[in-house]
Amino acid sequence: MNPSLAHADLLAAYRRAEADAAHKYGLIQVVSQKGPKAMQAAMETAAKAAKRRDSFAKKLQGLGVALED
């Protein structure tokens, strides 16, 4: 696989993970009205999504790709 193609695939995966994490954090407020157990589950899911996003960001930084904040 071409290195630039691998970078593009990894960058696309990062963008999807970033959008997923933002969506999951938004769901916390929606589910908070349903009770503490639902809110806790939503918080755990959002944390996992953020961890995936951070993992992709770390891989990209290792390849020398700068991510804007």
N, C-alpha and C positions, 0 to 999 in steps of 0.2 A: 504494500500500500504506500502510495506517495506520502511523504511526511506532511506536506501542506494539506493533503486530503485528510490525514489523520487528525491534524490540528483542527480542521473545519468540523469534522465529526465530533471531536471532543468539545469544541466550542458550542456546537448545536446542542449537545447533551447538557452542557452547563446552563445554557439559556433556558432549556426546558425545566431543569431542576430549579433554577432561580424562580421561574414563573410558578412552578408547583409549590415551592416554599412560601411565596407571597400569598398564593391562594389559600394555603392551609392556615397561615397566620390570620387571614381575614375570616376564616370559618370559626375561629375561636370565639369571636364576639357573637356570632350568630348562635352558636351552640351553648354559650354561657347561660342563656335563658332556660335551657333544658335541664339544668342541674349540674352539680359538682362532678359527677362521674362522667358525664358527656364532655364537660369542659376539660377534665383531666385527660381523657382519651384524645381529644382534639389537640391539646398541648403536646402530648407525646408524639402524635403523628406529625405535627408541625416541626418538632425538634428533629425527628428522623429526616424529614425533607430538607431541613437546613443542614444537617450533617452530610447528606448526599451532595447538596450544592457546594458545601465547603470542600468536600473531597475532590469534586471536579475542578474547583478553583485551584486547589493545591497542585493537581496534576498539570493544569495549564501553566501555572507559575513555574513549575519544574521544567516545562518546555520553553520557557522564556516568553510566554504570551502575557502581555500586560492587560489586566482587566480594569475598566473604569468603575469607580464607586458610584 
